């Protein structure tokens, strides 16, 4: 069965990952904070762009 339940787009279930592969995005609290800040910054940038586009369409 292609793309069955619990499989990713490559047809793998993802259960054959080692503990190191599953925990790959751990790191120090500083590294986690930087990733969190990067996500927030991207979301804020997208929100500002959307507000700009809306305001331009109202003119």
DALINMO-V135018 format. One record per backbone hydrogen bond with DSSP energy under -0.5 kcal/mol. CO is the residue of the C=O (numbers start at 1). NH is the residue of the N-H. E is the energy in kcal/mol with one decimal. If there is no record, write none. Layout:
BEGIN
[[CO | NH | E] [CO | NH | E]]
END
This chain:
BEGIN
[[1 | 4 | -0.6] [4 | 7 | -1.8] [8 | 11 | -2.0] [12 | 8 | -2.8] [14 | 17 | -0.7] [18 | 22 | -2.1] [19 | 23 | -1.8] [21 | 24 | -1.0] [23 | 26 | -1.9] [28 | 32 | -2.3] [29 | 33 | -2.3] [30 | 34 | -2.1] [31 | 35 | -2.1] [32 | 36 | -2.3] [33 | 37 | -2.6] [34 | 38 | -2.4] [35 | 39 | -2.1] [36 | 40 | -2.3] [37 | 41 | -2.8] [38 | 42 | -2.2] [39 | 43 | -2.3] [40 | 44 | -2.5] [41 | 45 | -2.4] [42 | 46 | -2.4] [43 | 47 | -2.1] [44 | 48 | -2.5] [45 | 49 | -2.3] [46 | 50 | -2.2] [47 | 51 | -2.5] [48 | 52 | -2.4] [49 | 53 | -2.4] [50 | 54 | -2.4] [51 | 55 | -2.5] [52 | 56 | -2.3] [53 | 57 | -1.7] [54 | 58 | -1.0] [55 | 59 | -0.7] [56 | 59 | -0.5]]
END
